[in-house]
Amino acid sequence: MVLKSKRTSIGLVEIRDASTAGWYALYVNGNLVEQSADLNYIQREYDKY
């Protein structure tokens, strides 16, 4: 499930709920970039794009 997404100069950046175990993932153009159980960390990485 996509929690947040935006279009940037490099493409589509998304935060996704990676599993039912409470993990979150950061995707850029459909490619997994980062994964963590810490949503705040994923949000900070998302904000860098």
N, C-alpha and C positions, 0 to 999 in steps of 0.2 A: 504494500500500500504506500503510495506517495504521500508524504506528510507536507512537503513544501517543495516548490520548484520555481525556477526563474530562468529566463533567457539572458545570456551574457554574450560578450564578443567571442568567447571560445565555444559557445553552444549551450545546451541545456544542462543545468545543474539541479540535482534533486536530492532531497533527504527522503529516504525510504525506511519504513519499518521492516527490518531485515528478517525477523522471525517472531514467533510467539514468545521467545525467551527474553524479550526486552532488549534486543540488539538493534542498532540503527546503522544505516549505511549511507555514504555519500557517493553519488554517481555523477560523472561528467560525461555527457553524450552516450549514456548507456553503459559506461565502463565503471566498475567499482574502483573507487579511489581510496576510501577509508571506511573502516567499520569499527564500531565501539558500542559498549553498553551505556556510555555516557552521552546522553542527548545534548548536553551543553557543549561538550567538546565537538560533536558533529556540527552543531549550529555555528560555532566559532569558525570551523573550517569552511563551512558553507558561505559565511559572510566574507571570506577572503576572495571569493570569485566575483 
